């Protein structure tokens, strides 16, 4: 398509030609023909066009704050001119090396050029990178720039950074992380339900060796046998409840309270799954309407035959009360307890998708939803949230609902309330850090209320200490 300046030049040339023919002036005709000849040659030459963009990077799965590398090869044909190519990246990706933008000069011959870059993935999620935007210029600017987009797909799965608790260096004076009731034995009686194929460990039975898988494994120069592993009886149950309310967004887009809470949830799930516990995950929303119990139908008013009732004045009808719009409910965000690597994969997949207001059920509602899977199991409950004075009432109601399904704990806590201190995450300057300490200090009375209820309260400041240290220093966690 011709540019506006080119069209104006063509119109001017035609005016000169018509005027020269009318007046019989060859000079005016020559002045009009010169730009037309020039424009005709420029249009015949054409401008560059992008034929294809090939991406060499493959689909990957990485953790938060890890880096990815990618390279793109661009093929350009057509006439000479300038071509710019840009690989569109998500806003949470930060360039570390190279550039995702390239400017090229296309000569008379076809051009093939590439560029590469390294980016840091600062936020979890599923990222489908496919849009490559380009723009080409005609060298004489006789036509409009060509803006286009081509597809070069690559999927990047950024998982939450795992927070594992593996070893305790100082064994003296360090309390243990609570386990579900009576969880004193790591192994139960094997059943006939197949779990997975794992590496051979000393003590495994000879009959459990999977010879077909072992032969394939040994052919890859790995000197290990493979053993069939089966589900075991006596599994202990752990429920992890994660808050996705609005106050969990305190912080920046890539470093906020919810991001650290998701990492903590994954850390708890990994810790208990490694100890052969059945782990379930529930996402709730403290901002949701509080649960008001099951529906109870209202009894109809009795019709009484009273004397003289017809002589009374008719009651004025009150205007109907405006009906509240029903709250749109989403699907319950619950993963029921299971064991093994399958459950680890499901929990990780669910946590990748968690965002603010991911659920529409409060803590009390989601506990009531899962009650049939909780009854009779005597589980350990882990509630991950950010405690504030404004939401303490909802937390207390949820804890009371959880205590309906816990048995006699014999001094061991059955509920862990993991408090992610979001004010410290959001604080940047010294004044903000001081204000965060004051807010945390004012929340101390509410902490004592929860501890008197028998809750093992764990306060975690992700900026100052690690996940493992926060668990180990708690006196009440024993």
C-alpha positions as a Markdown table, in Angstrom:
| # | Residue | x | y | z |
|---|---|---|---|---|
| 1 | Unk | 0.0 | 0.0 | 0.0 |
| 2 | Unk | 1.3 | 3.4 | -1.0 |
| 3 | Unk | 2.1 | 5.9 | 1.7 |
| 4 | Unk | 0.3 | 9.2 | 2.0 |
| 5 | Unk | 3.4 | 11.2 | 0.8 |
| 6 | Unk | 3.7 | 8.9 | -2.2 |
| 7 | Unk | 0.0 | 9.5 | -3.1 |
| 8 | Unk | 0.5 | 13.2 | -2.8 |
| 9 | Unk | 3.5 | 13.0 | -5.1 |
| 10 | Unk | 1.6 | 11.0 | -7.7 |
| 11 | Unk | -1.2 | 13.6 | -7.6 |
| 12 | Unk | 1.2 | 16.4 | -8.0 |
| 13 | Unk | 2.9 | 14.7 | -11.0 |
| 14 | Unk | -0.4 | 14.1 | -12.7 |
| 15 | Unk | -1.3 | 17.8 | -12.3 |
| 16 | Unk | 2.0 | 18.8 | -13.9 |
| 17 | Unk | 1.4 | 16.4 | -16.8 |
| 18 | Unk | -2.2 | 17.5 | -17.4 |
| 19 | Unk | -1.2 | 21.1 | -17.2 |
| 20 | Unk | 1.7 | 20.6 | -19.6 |
| 21 | Unk | -0.5 | 18.9 | -22.1 |
| 22 | Unk | -3.1 | 21.6 | -21.8 |
| 23 | Unk | -0.5 | 24.4 | -22.3 |
| 24 | Unk | 1.7 | 22.4 | -24.7 |
| 25 | Unk | 4.7 | 22.8 | -22.3 |
| 26 | Unk | 7.2 | 19.9 | -22.6 |
| 27 | Unk | 9.0 | 21.1 | -19.4 |
| 28 | Unk | 5.9 | 20.6 | -17.3 |
| 29 | Unk | 5.3 | 17.2 | -18.8 |
| 30 | Unk | 8.9 | 16.2 | -18.0 |
| 31 | Unk | 8.6 | 17.4 | -14.5 |
| 32 | Unk | 5.5 | 15.3 | -14.1 |
| 33 | Unk | 7.0 | 12.2 | -15.7 |
| 34 | Unk | 10.2 | 12.1 | -13.6 |
| 35 | Unk | 8.6 | 11.3 | -10.2 |
| 36 | Unk | 6.2 | 8.7 | -11.9 |
| 37 | Unk | 9.2 | 6.9 | -13.4 |
| 38 | Unk | 11.0 | 7.0 | -10.1 |
| 39 | Unk | 8.0 | 5.7 | -8.2 |
| 40 | Unk | 7.4 | 2.9 | -10.7 |
| 41 | Unk | 11.0 | 1.6 | -10.4 |
| 42 | Unk | 10.8 | 1.8 | -6.6 |
| 43 | Unk | 7.5 | -0.1 | -6.5 |
| 44 | Unk | 8.9 | -2.8 | -8.9 |
| 45 | Unk | 11.9 | -3.3 | -6.5 |
| 46 | Unk | 9.5 | -3.9 | -3.6 |
| 47 | Unk | 10.2 | -4.0 | 0.1 |
| 48 | Unk | 11.5 | -6.9 | 2.3 |
| 49 | Unk | 9.1 | -9.5 | 3.7 |
| 50 | Unk | 9.6 | -12.0 | 6.5 |
| 51 | Unk | 9.1 | -15.6 | 5.2 |
| 52 | Unk | 9.5 | -17.6 | 8.4 |
| 53 | Unk | 10.8 | -17.5 | 11.9 |
| 54 | Unk | 12.2 | -20.8 | 13.4 |
| 55 | Unk | 12.7 | -21.2 | 17.1 |
| 56 | Unk | 15.3 | -23.6 | 18.3 |
| 57 | Unk | 14.3 | -23.7 | 22.0 |
| 58 | Unk | 12.2 | -26.7 | 23.1 |
| 59 | Unk | 9.5 | -27.0 | 25.7 |
| 60 | Unk | 11.0 | -27.0 | 29.2 |
| 61 | Unk | 9.9 | -27.2 | 32.9 |
| 62 | Unk | 11.9 | -25.1 | 35.3 |
| 63 | Unk | 11.7 | -23.6 | 38.8 |
| 64 | Unk | 11.1 | -20.0 | 39.7 |
| 65 | Unk | 14.2 | -17.7 | 39.3 |
| 66 | Unk | 15.9 | -20.1 | 36.9 |
| 67 | Unk | 17.1 | -19.1 | 33.5 |
| 68 | Unk | 16.1 | -20.2 | 30.0 |
| 69 | Unk | 18.0 | -19.7 | 26.7 |
| 70 | Unk | 16.4 | -19.3 | 23.3 |
| 71 | Unk | 17.5 | -18.7 | 19.7 |
| 72 | Unk | 15.5 | -17.6 | 16.7 |
| 73 | Unk | 16.4 | -17.8 | 13.0 |
| 74 | Unk | 14.7 | -15.3 | 10.6 |
| 75 | Unk | 14.4 | -15.7 | 6.8 |
| 76 | Unk | 13.8 | -12.5 | 4.8 |
| 77 | Unk | 13.2 | -12.2 | 1.1 |
| 78 | Unk | 11.9 | -9.5 | -1.3 |
| 79 | Unk | 13.5 | -6.1 | -2.0 |
| 80 | Unk | 16.0 | -4.2 | 0.1 |
| 81 | Unk | 15.2 | -2.4 | 3.3 |
| 82 | Unk | 15.2 | -2.5 | 7.1 |
| 83 | Unk | 13.5 | -5.3 | 9.0 |
| 84 | Unk | 13.0 | -5.5 | 12.8 |
| 85 | Unk | 12.0 | -8.7 | 14.6 |
| 86 | Unk | 10.9 | -9.0 | 18.3 |
| 87 | Unk | 10.1 | -12.1 | 20.3 |
| 88 | Unk | 7.3 | -11.3 | 22.7 |
| 89 | Unk | 8.1 | -12.3 | 26.2 |
| 90 | Unk | 5.8 | -12.4 | 29.3 |
| 91 | Unk | 6.1 | -9.4 | 31.7 |
| 92 | Unk | 7.6 | -11.6 | 34.4 |
| 93 | Unk | 10.6 | -12.6 | 32.3 |
| 94 | Unk | 13.7 | -10.5 | 32.8 |
| 95 | Unk | 16.5 | -10.4 | 30.1 |
| 96 | Unk | 19.9 | -11.4 | 31.5 |
| 97 | Unk | 22.0 | -11.8 | 28.3 |
| 98 | Unk | 21.4 | -10.9 | 24.7 |
| 99 | Unk | 18.3 | -9.3 | 23.3 |
| 100 | Unk | 14.9 | -10.4 | 22.1 |
| 101 | Unk | 14.9 | -7.6 | 19.5 |
| 102 | Unk | 16.9 | -7.6 | 16.3 |
| 103 | Unk | 17.2 | -5.0 | 13.5 |
| 104 | Unk | 18.4 | -6.3 | 10.1 |
| 105 | Unk | 19.3 | -4.7 | 6.7 |
| 106 | Unk | 18.0 | -6.8 | 3.8 |
| 107 | Unk | 20.1 | -6.3 | 0.6 |
| 108 | Unk | 19.3 | -7.6 | -2.9 |
| 109 | Unk | 20.0 | -11.2 | -1.9 |
| 110 | Unk | 17.8 | -13.3 | 0.5 |
| 111 | Unk | 18.8 | -12.9 | 4.1 |
| 112 | Unk | 19.0 | -15.4 | 6.9 |
| 113 | Unk | 20.0 | -14.2 | 10.3 |
| 114 | Unk | 19.4 | -15.2 | 13.9 |
| 115 | Unk | 19.6 | -13.8 | 17.5 |
| 116 | Unk | 19.6 | -15.4 | 20.9 |
| 117 | Unk | 19.0 | -14.3 | 24.5 |
| 118 | Unk | 18.8 | -15.6 | 28.1 |
| 119 | Unk | 15.9 | -14.7 | 30.4 |
| 120 | Unk | 15.2 | -15.2 | 34.0 |
| 121 | Unk | 11.7 | -16.5 | 34.9 |
| 122 | Unk | 10.6 | -14.6 | 38.0 |
| 123 | Unk | 7.1 | -15.9 | 38.4 |
| 124 | Unk | 5.4 | -19.4 | 38.3 |
| 125 | Unk | 2.8 | -20.3 | 35.7 |
| 126 | Unk | 2.2 | -21.7 | 32.3 |
| 127 | Unk | 3.7 | -19.5 | 29.5 |
| 128 | Unk | 2.9 | -20.2 | 25.9 |
| 129 | Unk | 5.5 | -18.1 | 23.9 |
| 130 | Unk | 4.6 | -18.0 | 20.3 |
| 131 | Unk | 4.2 | -14.4 | 19.0 |
| 132 | Unk | 7.1 | -13.0 | 17.0 |
| 133 | Unk | 6.3 | -9.5 | 15.8 |
| 134 | Unk | 8.1 | -8.0 | 12.8 |
| 135 | Unk | 8.1 | -4.7 | 10.8 |
| 136 | Unk | 9.7 | -4.0 | 7.4 |
| 137 | Unk | 10.5 | -0.6 | 5.8 |
| 138 | Unk | 10.8 | 0.3 | 2.2 |
| 139 | Unk | 14.2 | 1.9 | 1.6 |
| 140 | Unk | 12.7 | 4.9 | -0.2 |
| 141 | Unk | 9.6 | 5.0 | 2.0 |
| 142 | Unk | 7.3 | 4.9 | -1.0 |
| 143 | Unk | 4.9 | 2.4 | 0.7 |
| 144 | Unk | 3.6 | 1.9 | 4.2 |
| 145 | Unk | 5.5 | -0.2 | 6.7 |
| 146 | Unk | 4.4 | -3.8 | 6.9 |
| 147 | Unk | 3.5 | -4.9 | 10.4 |
| 148 | Unk | 3.1 | -8.6 | 10.9 |
| 149 | Unk | 3.2 | -11.4 | 13.4 |
| 150 | Unk | 4.2 | -15.0 | 12.9 |
| 151 | Unk | 4.0 | -18.0 | 15.3 |
| 152 | Unk | 7.0 | -19.8 | 16.7 |
| 153 | Unk | 5.6 | -21.8 | 19.7 |
| 154 | Unk | 7.3 | -22.8 | 22.8 |
| 155 | Unk | 5.8 | -23.8 | 26.1 |
| 156 | Unk | 7.6 | -23.0 | 29.4 |
| 157 | Unk | 6.3 | -24.3 | 32.7 |
| 158 | Unk | 7.6 | -22.4 | 35.7 |
| 159 | Unk | 7.1 | -24.3 | 38.9 |
| 160 | Unk | 7.2 | -22.9 | 42.4 |
| 161 | Unk | 10.6 | -23.0 | 44.0 |
| 162 | Unk | 10.5 | -26.0 | 46.3 |
| 163 | Unk | 11.2 | -25.5 | 50.0 |
| 164 | Unk | 12.5 | -28.8 | 51.3 |
| 165 | Unk | 13.2 | -29.8 | 54.9 |
| 166 | Unk | 15.7 | -32.7 | 54.6 |
| 167 | Unk | 18.2 | -32.5 | 57.4 |
| 168 | Unk | 18.5 | -30.9 | 60.8 |
| 169 | Unk | 22.0 | -30.0 | 61.7 |
| 170 | Unk | 21.5 | -29.1 | 65.3 |
| 171 | Unk | 19.5 | -31.9 | 66.9 |
| 172 | Unk | 19.6 | -30.6 | 70.4 |
| 173 | Unk | 16.8 | -28.3 | 71.5 |
| 174 | Unk | 15.2 | -28.4 | 68.1 |
| 175 | Unk | 11.5 | -29.4 | 68.0 |
| 176 | Unk | 10.2 | -31.8 | 65.3 |
| 177 | Unk | 7.6 | -30.9 | 62.7 |
| 178 | Unk | 4.3 | -32.5 | 63.8 |
| 179 | Unk | 3.2 | -35.7 | 62.1 |
| 180 | Unk | -0.3 | -37.1 | 61.9 |
| 181 | Unk | -1.6 | -39.0 | 64.9 |
| 182 | Unk | 0.1 | -42.3 | 65.7 |
| 183 | Unk | 2.5 | -41.8 | 62.7 |
| 184 | Unk | 5.4 | -43.6 | 64.3 |
| 185 | Unk | 6.2 | -46.1 | 61.6 |
| 186 | Unk | 7.4 | -45.2 | 58.2 |
| 187 | Unk | 6.3 | -48.4 | 56.5 |
| 188 | Unk | 3.0 | -50.3 | 56.7 |
| 189 | Unk | 1.8 | -53.6 | 55.4 |
| 190 | Unk | 2.1 | -53.7 | 51.6 |
| 191 | Unk | -1.1 | -54.1 | 49.6 |
| 192 | Unk | -1.7 | -55.3 | 46.1 |
| 193 | Unk | -2.3 | -51.8 | 44.8 |
| 194 | Unk | 0.6 | -50.8 | 42.5 |
| 195 | Unk | 2.3 | -47.5 | 43.3 |
| 196 | Unk | 5.4 | -47.0 | 41.1 |
| 197 | Unk | 8.7 | -48.5 | 39.9 |
| 198 | Unk | 11.6 | -47.2 | 41.9 |
| 199 | Unk | 15.3 | -47.9 | 42.4 |
| 200 | Unk | 16.4 | -50.9 | 44.4 |
| 201 | Unk | 17.3 | -50.3 | 48.0 |
| 202 | Unk | 19.0 | -52.6 | 50.5 |
| 203 | Unk | 16.3 | -54.7 | 52.2 |
| 204 | Unk | 14.0 | -55.0 | 49.2 |
| 205 | Unk | 12.7 | -58.5 | 48.5 |
| 206 | Unk | 14.1 | -60.4 | 45.5 |
| 207 | Unk | 10.7 | -61.2 | 44.2 |
| 208 | Unk | 9.8 | -57.5 | 43.9 |
| 209 | Unk | 12.5 | -56.8 | 41.3 |
| 210 | Unk | 11.0 | -55.8 | 37.9 |
| 211 | Unk | 13.4 | -57.7 | 35.6 |
| 212 | Unk | 12.1 | -56.1 | 32.4 |
| 213 | Unk | 12.5 | -52.6 | 33.6 |
| 214 | Unk | 15.8 | -53.5 | 35.2 |
| 215 | Unk | 17.1 | -54.8 | 31.8 |
| 216 | Unk | 16.1 | -51.6 | 30.1 |
| 217 | Unk | 17.7 | -49.6 | 32.9 |
| 218 | Unk | 21.0 | -51.5 | 32.8 |
| 219 | Unk | 21.2 | -51.0 | 29.1 |
| 220 | Unk | 21.5 | -47.3 | 29.7 |
| 221 | Unk | 24.7 | -47.9 | 31.7 |
| 222 | Unk | 22.9 | -47.4 | 35.0 |
| 223 | Unk | 24.0 | -50.0 | 37.5 |
| 224 | Unk | 20.7 | -50.2 | 39.5 |
| 225 | Unk | 17.9 | -52.7 | 39.6 |
| 226 | Unk | 14.3 | -51.5 | 39.4 |
| 227 | Unk | 11.7 | -52.7 | 42.1 |
| 228 | Unk | 7.9 | -52.7 | 42.0 |
| 229 | Unk | 6.6 | -50.6 | 44.9 |
| 230 | Unk | 3.1 | -51.1 | 46.2 |
| 231 | Unk | 0.8 | -49.0 | 48.4 |
| 232 | Unk | 0.9 | -49.7 | 52.1 |
| 233 | Unk | -1.7 | -49.8 | 54.8 |
| 234 | Unk | -1.9 | -47.4 | 57.7 |
| 235 | Unk | -1.3 | -44.2 | 55.7 |
| 236 | Unk | -1.5 | -41.1 | 57.8 |
| 237 | Unk | -3.4 | -38.1 | 56.3 |
| 238 | Unk | -2.3 | -34.5 | 56.0 |
| 239 | Unk | -4.5 | -31.7 | 54.7 |
| 240 | Unk | -2.9 | -28.5 | 53.4 |
| 241 | Unk | -5.2 | -25.4 | 53.2 |
| 242 | Unk | -3.9 | -22.4 | 51.2 |
| 243 | Unk | -5.5 | -19.0 | 51.4 |
| 244 | Unk | -5.9 | -17.1 | 48.1 |
| 245 | Unk | -7.7 | -14.0 | 49.4 |
| 246 | Unk | -7.0 | -10.4 | 48.2 |
| 247 | Unk | -4.7 | -9.6 | 51.2 |
| 248 | Unk | -2.3 | -12.4 | 49.9 |
| 249 | Unk | -1.4 | -10.1 | 47.0 |
| 250 | Unk | 0.7 | -7.8 | 49.3 |
| 251 | Unk | 4.0 | -7.2 | 47.6 |
| 252 | Unk | 5.1 | -6.9 | 44.0 |
| 253 | Unk | 3.8 | -8.8 | 41.0 |
| 254 | Unk | 6.6 | -11.4 | 41.2 |
| 255 | Unk | 7.4 | -11.3 | 44.9 |
| 256 | Unk | 4.3 | -11.2 | 47.1 |
| 257 | Unk | 2.7 | -13.1 | 50.0 |
| 258 | Unk | 0.9 | -15.5 | 47.8 |
| 259 | Unk | 4.1 | -16.6 | 46.0 |
| 260 | Unk | 5.8 | -17.4 | 49.3 |
| 261 | Unk | 2.6 | -19.2 | 50.6 |
| 262 | Unk | 2.5 | -21.4 | 47.4 |
| 263 | Unk | 6.2 | -22.3 | 48.0 |
| 264 | Unk | 5.4 | -23.2 | 51.7 |
| 265 | Unk | 2.4 | -25.3 | 50.6 |
| 266 | Unk | 4.7 | -27.2 | 48.2 |
| 267 | Unk | 7.3 | -27.6 | 50.9 |
| 268 | Unk | 4.8 | -29.1 | 53.4 |
| 269 | Unk | 3.4 | -31.4 | 50.7 |
| 270 | Unk | 6.8 | -32.7 | 49.7 |
| 271 | Unk | 7.9 | -33.2 | 53.4 |
| 272 | Unk | 4.9 | -35.4 | 54.3 |
| 273 | Unk | 4.8 | -37.2 | 50.9 |
| 274 | Unk | 8.4 | -38.3 | 51.4 |
| 275 | Unk | 7.3 | -39.8 | 54.8 |
| 276 | Unk | 4.6 | -41.9 | 53.2 |
| 277 | Unk | 1.7 | -39.8 | 54.3 |
| 278 | Unk | -1.4 | -39.2 | 52.3 |
| 279 | Unk | -1.5 | -35.4 | 51.5 |
| 280 | Unk | -4.5 | -33.4 | 50.3 |
| 281 | Unk | -4.7 | -29.8 | 49.1 |
| 282 | Unk | -7.5 | -27.3 | 49.5 |
| 283 | Unk | -7.5 | -23.7 | 48.1 |
| 284 | Unk | -9.8 | -21.4 | 50.0 |
| 285 | Unk | -10.6 | -17.7 | 49.9 |
| 286 | Unk | -11.0 | -15.8 | 53.2 |
| 287 | Unk | -12.8 | -13.0 | 51.4 |
| 288 | Unk | -15.6 | -15.4 | 50.4 |
| 289 | Unk | -19.0 | -15.2 | 52.2 |
| 290 | Unk | -18.9 | -17.1 | 55.4 |
| 291 | Unk | -20.7 | -20.4 | 55.6 |
| 292 | Unk | -24.1 | -20.2 | 57.3 |
| 293 | Unk | -24.9 | -23.9 | 57.7 |
| 294 | Unk | -27.2 | -26.1 | 55.7 |
| 295 | Unk | -30.5 | -24.7 | 54.3 |
| 296 | Unk | -33.5 | -24.9 | 56.6 |
| 297 | Unk | -36.9 | -24.4 | 55.1 |
| 298 | Unk | -39.2 | -21.9 | 56.8 |
| 299 | Unk | -42.4 | -23.2 | 58.2 |
| 300 | Unk | -45.6 | -21.8 | 56.7 |
| 301 | Unk | -47.7 | -19.5 | 59.0 |
| 302 | Unk | -50.7 | -21.0 | 60.7 |
| 303 | Unk | -54.1 | -19.9 | 59.4 |
| 304 | Unk | -56.2 | -19.1 | 62.5 |
| 305 | Unk | -60.0 | -18.5 | 62.4 |
| 306 | Unk | -60.2 | -15.6 | 64.9 |
| 307 | Unk | -63.6 | -13.7 | 65.5 |
| 308 | Unk | -63.7 | -10.1 | 64.3 |
| 309 | Unk | -60.6 | -10.6 | 62.2 |
| 310 | Unk | -62.5 | -9.3 | 59.2 |
| 311 | Unk | -63.2 | -6.0 | 60.9 |
| 312 | Unk | -59.4 | -5.2 | 61.2 |
| 313 | Unk | -57.8 | -2.8 | 58.8 |
| 314 | Unk | -55.9 | -4.5 | 56.0 |
| 315 | Unk | -52.2 | -4.5 | 56.6 |
| 316 | Unk | -50.2 | -2.4 | 54.2 |
| 317 | Unk | -47.9 | -4.6 | 52.0 |
| 318 | Unk | -44.3 | -3.7 | 52.5 |
| 319 | Unk | -42.3 | -3.3 | 49.3 |
| 320 | Unk | -40.4 | -6.5 | 48.5 |
| 321 | Unk | -36.8 | -6.5 | 49.7 |
| 322 | Unk | -34.3 | -6.4 | 46.8 |
| 323 | Unk | -33.0 | -9.8 | 46.1 |
| 324 | Unk | -29.3 | -10.3 | 46.6 |
| 325 | Unk | -27.5 | -11.5 | 43.5 |
| 326 | Unk | -26.4 | -15.1 | 44.0 |
| 327 | Unk | -22.7 | -15.5 | 44.4 |
| 328 | Unk | -21.3 | -17.3 | 41.5 |
| 329 | Unk | -19.6 | -20.4 | 42.7 |
| 330 | Unk | -16.7 | -22.0 | 41.0 |
| 331 | Unk | -15.6 | -25.5 | 41.1 |
| 332 | Unk | -14.2 | -26.6 | 44.5 |
| 333 | Unk | -10.4 | -26.3 | 44.5 |
| 334 | Unk | -9.7 | -29.6 | 46.3 |
| 335 | Unk | -7.2 | -32.4 | 45.7 |
| 336 | Unk | -8.2 | -35.3 | 47.8 |
| 337 | Unk | -5.5 | -37.2 | 49.8 |
| 338 | Unk | -3.2 | -39.5 | 47.9 |
| 339 | Unk | 0.4 | -40.7 | 48.0 |
| 340 | Unk | 3.5 | -41.0 | 45.9 |
| 341 | Unk | 4.9 | -39.1 | 42.9 |
| 342 | Unk | 1.5 | -38.9 | 41.2 |
| 343 | Unk | 0.1 | -36.8 | 44.1 |
| 344 | Unk | 3.3 | -34.7 | 44.1 |
| 345 | Unk | 2.7 | -34.0 | 40.4 |
| 346 | Unk | -1.0 | -33.1 | 40.9 |
| 347 | Unk | -0.2 | -30.7 | 43.8 |
| 348 | Unk | 2.5 | -29.0 | 41.8 |
| 349 | Unk | 0.3 | -28.7 | 38.8 |
| 350 | Unk | -2.5 | -27.1 | 40.9 |
| 351 | Unk | -0.2 | -24.7 | 42.7 |
| 352 | Unk | 1.2 | -23.4 | 39.4 |
| 353 | Unk | -2.3 | -22.2 | 38.5 |
| 354 | Unk | -3.2 | -20.6 | 41.9 |
| 355 | Unk | -3.8 | -16.8 | 41.8 |
| 356 | Unk | -5.6 | -14.2 | 43.8 |
| 357 | Unk | -9.3 | -15.2 | 44.4 |
| 358 | Unk | -8.6 | -18.6 | 42.9 |
| 359 | Unk | -11.3 | -20.1 | 45.1 |
| 360 | Unk | -14.8 | -18.8 | 46.1 |
| 361 | Unk | -15.1 | -20.9 | 49.3 |
| 362 | Unk | -14.1 | -19.7 | 52.8 |
| 363 | Unk | -12.1 | -22.0 | 55.1 |
| 364 | Unk | -15.2 | -23.1 | 57.0 |
| 365 | Unk | -17.0 | -23.9 | 53.7 |
| 366 | Unk | -14.1 | -25.9 | 52.2 |
| 367 | Unk | -13.8 | -27.9 | 55.4 |
| 368 | Unk | -17.5 | -28.7 | 55.3 |
| 369 | Unk | -17.1 | -29.7 | 51.6 |
| 370 | Unk | -14.3 | -32.2 | 52.5 |
| 371 | Unk | -15.9 | -33.5 | 55.6 |
| 372 | Unk | -16.7 | -37.0 | 54.2 |
| 373 | Unk | -13.0 | -37.5 | 53.3 |
| 374 | Unk | -11.9 | -36.2 | 56.7 |
| 375 | Unk | -14.1 | -38.2 | 59.0 |
| 376 | Unk | -12.4 | -41.2 | 60.7 |
| 377 | Unk | -8.9 | -40.3 | 59.5 |
| 378 | Unk | -7.6 | -38.2 | 62.5 |
| 379 | Unk | -5.5 | -36.0 | 60.1 |
| 380 | Unk | -3.0 | -33.2 | 60.6 |
| 381 | Unk | -4.2 | -29.9 | 59.2 |
| 382 | Unk | -1.9 | -27.2 | 57.9 |
| 383 | Unk | -3.4 | -23.8 | 57.2 |
| 384 | Unk | -1.3 | -21.3 | 55.3 |
| 385 | Unk | -2.5 | -17.7 | 55.4 |
| 386 | Unk | -1.5 | -14.2 | 56.4 |
| 387 | Unk | -3.0 | -13.3 | 59.8 |
| 388 | Unk | -4.4 | -9.8 | 60.2 |
| 389 | Unk | -6.7 | -8.3 | 62.8 |
| 390 | Unk | -9.4 | -7.9 | 60.2 |
| 391 | Unk | -9.5 | -11.6 | 59.3 |
| 392 | Unk | -8.9 | -13.2 | 62.7 |
| 393 | Unk | -12.6 | -14.0 | 63.2 |
| 394 | Unk | -12.8 | -16.0 | 60.0 |
| 395 | Unk | -9.6 | -17.9 | 60.9 |
| 396 | Unk | -11.0 | -18.8 | 64.4 |
| 397 | Unk | -14.3 | -20.0 | 62.9 |
| 398 | Unk | -12.3 | -22.2 | 60.5 |
| 399 | Unk | -10.2 | -23.6 | 63.3 |
| 400 | Unk | -13.3 | -24.5 | 65.3 |
| 401 | Unk | -14.6 | -26.3 | 62.3 |
| 402 | Unk | -11.4 | -28.2 | 61.9 |
| 403 | Unk | -11.4 | -29.3 | 65.6 |
| 404 | Unk | -14.7 | -31.1 | 64.9 |
| 405 | Unk | -12.7 | -33.7 | 63.0 |
| 406 | Unk | -9.6 | -34.2 | 65.2 |
| 407 | Unk | -9.4 | -36.8 | 67.9 |
| 408 | Unk | -7.5 | -36.9 | 71.2 |
| 409 | Unk | -4.0 | -35.6 | 70.4 |
| 410 | Unk | -2.3 | -36.4 | 73.7 |
| 411 | Unk | -0.5 | -33.0 | 73.8 |
| 412 | Unk | 0.5 | -33.1 | 70.1 |
| 413 | Unk | -0.9 | -30.3 | 67.9 |
| 414 | Unk | -3.3 | -31.4 | 65.1 |
| 415 | Unk | -3.5 | -28.0 | 63.5 |
| 416 | Unk | -0.5 | -26.0 | 62.2 |
| 417 | Unk | -1.3 | -22.4 | 61.3 |
| 418 | Unk | 1.5 | -21.2 | 59.1 |
| 419 | Unk | 1.5 | -17.3 | 59.1 |
| 420 | Unk | 3.3 | -15.7 | 56.2 |
| 421 | Unk | 4.2 | -12.2 | 57.3 |
| 422 | Unk | 3.3 | -10.2 | 54.2 |
| 423 | Unk | 4.0 | -6.8 | 55.7 |
| 424 | Unk | 7.7 | -7.6 | 55.8 |
| 425 | Unk | 7.6 | -8.8 | 52.1 |
| 426 | Unk | 6.0 | -5.5 | 51.0 |
| 427 | Unk | 8.3 | -3.2 | 53.0 |
| 428 | Unk | 11.1 | -1.6 | 51.0 |
| 429 | Unk | 12.3 | 1.5 | 52.9 |
| 430 | Unk | 13.4 | 1.7 | 56.5 |
| 431 | Unk | 10.1 | 3.5 | 57.4 |
| 432 | Unk | 8.0 | 0.7 | 55.8 |
| 433 | Unk | 10.0 | -1.9 | 57.6 |
| 434 | Unk | 9.4 | -0.1 | 60.9 |
| 435 | Unk | 5.7 | 0.0 | 60.1 |
| 436 | Unk | 5.7 | -3.7 | 59.4 |
| 437 | Unk | 7.2 | -4.5 | 62.8 |
| 438 | Unk | 4.5 | -2.3 | 64.5 |
| 439 | Unk | 1.7 | -4.1 | 62.6 |
| 440 | Unk | 3.2 | -7.5 | 63.5 |
| 441 | Unk | 3.5 | -6.4 | 67.2 |
| 442 | Unk | -0.2 | -5.4 | 67.3 |
| 443 | Unk | -1.1 | -8.9 | 66.0 |
| 444 | Unk | 0.6 | -10.6 | 69.0 |
| 445 | Unk | -2.7 | -10.8 | 71.1 |
| 446 | Unk | -4.4 | -12.7 | 68.3 |
| 447 | Unk | -1.5 | -15.1 | 68.1 |
| 448 | Unk | -2.0 | -15.9 | 71.7 |
| 449 | Unk | -5.8 | -16.5 | 71.2 |
| 450 | Unk | -5.0 | -19.1 | 68.5 |
| 451 | Unk | -2.3 | -20.8 | 70.7 |
| 452 | Unk | -4.7 | -21.1 | 73.6 |
| 453 | Unk | -7.0 | -23.0 | 71.2 |
| 454 | Unk | -4.3 | -25.6 | 70.8 |
| 455 | Unk | -3.0 | -24.4 | 67.4 |
| 456 | Unk | 0.7 | -24.7 | 66.6 |
| 457 | Unk | 1.3 | -21.2 | 65.2 |
| 458 | Unk | 4.4 | -20.7 | 63.0 |
| 459 | Unk | 5.3 | -17.2 | 62.0 |
| 460 | Unk | 7.5 | -17.0 | 58.9 |
| 461 | Unk | 9.3 | -13.9 | 57.6 |
| 462 | Unk | 10.6 | -15.0 | 54.1 |
| 463 | Unk | 12.9 | -12.1 | 53.9 |
| 464 | Unk | 14.8 | -12.8 | 57.1 |
| 465 | Unk | 14.8 | -16.6 | 57.5 |
| 466 | Unk | 14.4 | -19.8 | 55.5 |
| 467 | Unk | 11.4 | -22.1 | 55.5 |
| 468 | Unk | 13.2 | -24.8 | 57.5 |
| 469 | Unk | 14.4 | -22.4 | 60.2 |
| 470 | Unk | 10.9 | -21.1 | 60.7 |
| 471 | Unk | 9.7 | -24.6 | 61.5 |
| 472 | Unk | 12.6 | -25.6 | 63.7 |
| 473 | Unk | 12.6 | -22.6 | 66.1 |
| 474 | Unk | 8.9 | -23.0 | 67.2 |
| 475 | Unk | 8.5 | -24.2 | 70.7 |
| 476 | Unk | 5.0 | -25.2 | 70.3 |
| 477 | Unk | 5.7 | -27.4 | 67.3 |
| 478 | Unk | 6.6 | -30.7 | 69.1 |
